[in-house]
Amino acid sequence: MSAGWVPSEREQQRRLLRRSLRRRRTAIATLACLFLLGVGYLAIVLSPGWPAVQATFFDPHHAWESLPAITDGFWLNVKMFLIAEPLILLLGLAIALVRQSRSPWLVPVRALAVGYTDVIRGIPTILLVLMLGFGAPALGLQGVPTSTFFWATAALVVSYSAYVAEVFRAGIESIHPSQVASAEALALTRGQTMRHVVVPQAVRRVIPPLLNDFVSLQKDTALVSSVALFDALFTARDYVNYNFNFTPYVVVACFFIALTVPLARLCDWLVLRAQRRERAGML
């Protein structure tokens, strides 16, 4: 047996050249970024109003003083995000499947699903938070929760489920009809075809856009401050109102950035992985 493939001398030279070009591009990109950051930093720091802006938005004392309360409030945002996310996925997928149904018995439900996605996507999320956060408890219905946290979370679920339903529907419709025809040739019912053939493929295709929606969801949990829930933003606003310094808002922004940036990079990685798989399939 042969000892294995060994690249030729010319191939080794090509690899060395490619590595050299990559290092050169990386160095140029790094220098360009450092130059632009340096110019931006100097433009801000040397501006006439920088001392006032620094004292108002970047005061270390106020940042440290507000940090414990903001941390506690941010956990409410995280908890709301973790509760809402699986509910949004389930409700969005259910709506998408209803819209893809072909049974004449489900025509009223399908029309309701269409109206739901059209109407809910047309209402700003903050209005849903205000209407459900204040309106639902005010009804005083027997057995209905009156917790503001419950209804604020429900508003986020209602709002985002309409968008996620359209993402799922786009993924389902992207599956080639030959997949459905093959399933029907194997005597699978419509429900079995959707469950075992169409939906698994569609879910894999829509993971990146779903992650984008959840990045937005994490930021939009701050909207619950409009119904007086002591989340991170409401806590910062409360501190600002008493101390007349906006540094806590910057602290809150740093918390959200620390959570959303890794999610965004995960989304980019999944997109690149999917592209590599598709390109490998064409070889």
N, C-alpha and C positions, 0 to 999 in steps of 0.2 A: 504493500500500500504506500501511496505517496505521503510525504511528510506534511502536506497541506499547501494551500496556495500562498505564495509569497509575492507581494506587489513588485512590479518591475522597477528598475531604477528611474525610468521616466515617470511612473506613477508616484513614486516617492517624491520626486521633484515637484510634481503638481500639488501634492499634499502640503509640502513645505511652502509653496507659493501661496496656496489658499490660506494657510495659517498666518502667514506674514501679512496678507491683505486684510484678514479679519482683525489682527492686532492693530494694523494701521487705521482701519475704520473705527475701531473702538477708541483708540487714542484721540483721533480727530473729533469724534462725537463727544468724548469726555471733556476735551479742552473747550469745545464750542459751548457746552452746557455750563461749564464753570465760568466762562467769560460772560455769558448772558446773565447768569445768577449774580455774578459780581457787579455787573453794570446795574442790574435792577436793585441790588442791595444798596449800592452807593447812591443811586437816584433817590431812593426812599430816605435813607439815613441823612443825606446832606440837604434834604428839602427843608425849607424854613419852618414848616409846621410839624416836623417829626417829633420834637420834644413833647408837644401837646398830645399828639396821637399816641406816642409811647406811654405817656402817663395815663391816658384814658383807656387804651385797649390792651396794653402789655405791661401792666403793673405787677411785679412778682408778689407783692404783699397781698393784693386782692385775689390773685390767682390761687395762692396757697390758702387763704382764708375761705374761699368758696369751694375749694376742691372736695372736701368730705361730703358736703351736701349735694354737690353735683354728681359725685360718684354714686351716692345712694339713689338719686333720681334717675341716673342713666341705667341702673339695673332694672328699673321699671320699663324703660324703653326696650331693653334687651328681652325682658320677660314677655312683653307684648309682642315683640317680633317673633319669638319662638312659639308662642301660642297661635299667632295669626298665620304663620307660614304653612303648616300642614293643613289647616282648615281651608286656606286659599287654594292649595293644590287639589284637594279633594273636591271642593265646590266647583272650581274652574274646569276640572276634567269632566265632572258630571254634566255641566252645562254644555261643554263641547260635544260630548257623546249624544246628548239629547238633540243638539242641532244637526248632528250627522245621521240621526235615525231616519228610517224610511217607512216606518209603520204608520198607516193612516190613523190608528188609534192614538198616536202621540202627536198629532197635528196641533191640538191646543197647547200641549206642553212645549212643543217646538216653537210655536209663536210666542209663548211666554218667555222662553229662553232668548229669543231674538230681541224682544222688547226689553228684557232685563239688561242685556249687554249694551244695547243702543242708548238706553236712558241713563244707566249708571255711568257709562263712560263719558256722558255729556255733563255730568255733575262734578264740579271740583271736589276733591277729597275733603277739603276743610269744611265744605258745606255739609257733607254727609256726617262728619264728626260732630258738627254743631247740632244738626237736626236730631241725630240719634242720641248724642250725649246729653242734650238738654230735653229734647222732646219725648223720647221713650219713657224715661223715669217719671215725667210730668203726667203721663196718662194715668198712672196709678192702677194699672191692671193687676188683677189678682194672680199671684203666682209668677209674675214677670219680674226678673231681676231689676233692681233700681241702682245697681252699682255703676258709677260713671266709667270705671275701668272696663267693665263688661261691654258697655255700649260703645265706648271709643274703639275697643278692639273689634267689635262687630262692624263698626263703620269702615275700618280698614279692610276687613275681610270682604265686605260687600263691594267696596270700591275696586280692590285689586283682583277679586275673582272674575270680574267682567273682563279685565285686560288679559288675565291668564287664560281664560276660556278661549279667547281669540288666538292666543299663542298655541294652545293645544289644537284648536281647529285647523290652524295653518299647518301644523305638523302632520295631522291626520290626512289632510288633503294633499300633502306632498308625497304620500306613499303612492307608488305607481299602481294603476288599476290591475296590472297583471298579478300583483300580490293577492288582491281580492279574488280575481278569477281563479287563481291556483287553489286558493282555500275553498272556493265553491266546488271546484273539481274534485276535491277530497271530501266532499259532502259535509263541510262545516257549515253551521248555521251562521246567520248574520252576527249574532252575539258572540259566537265562538271565534269568528273571523276577526272581529274587533278586539277581542280579549287576547287572543294568542298570536295574531299576525300583525294587525295594523297598529294598535296602541303601543306595544313594546318598541317598534321601530320609530314611531312618531315621538315618543318620550325621549329617546336618545337624541333625536335631531333637534329638539327644542330646549335642551338643557341650558345652552348658553344664553338664549333670550330670557329664559326663566330666571337665571341668576341675575341678569340685568334688572328684571322687575323686582327681585328681592333686595338688590342694592338700593333701589328707590324706596322700597317699603321700609327698610331700616331708617332711612332719612325721614320718611313721612311719619314715623312714630312720634316725631317732635310736634306734629300738628295737634296731638292730644292736649298740649298745654293750653289750647284755646278753650277747653272745657274745665280748666282749673285742676287738672291732674298734676301732681307734683313730680313730673318727669324732670329730666336734666334741664330742658329749656325753661320750664316754669320756675324751677329752683334758681336758675341764673337770673331770670327776669326779676324774681323777688329780691335777690341780692342787689341787683342794679338799682331797683327802685328805692332801696334804703341807703345805698352807699354812693350813688351817682357816679359809678365807674363801670365801663362796659367790658372789662377784662373777663368776667365770667362767661360772656358769649364766646370769646375766643377759646376758653377752656372747653366749653361744650362742643365747639367745632372740632377741636382736636380729638375728643372722644369719638365723634362720628367718623372722622377721617381714619382713625386707628382701626375702626371696624369695617368700613366700607372699602378701603383700598385693598386689603387682602381678598375680599370677595370679588372685586373687579379683576385682580390679577388671576384669581382662580378661573374666572370666566374666560379671560384671554387664553389661559393654558388649555382649557377644554376646547376652545375654538381651534387652536393650533393642532391639538391632538386629533380632532375630527378631520381637519384638512389633510394631515399626514396619512390617516387611514384611507381617505378617499383617493389620494394620489397613489398609495400603495396598491389599491384595488385596480387602478388603471394600468399598472405595469404588466 
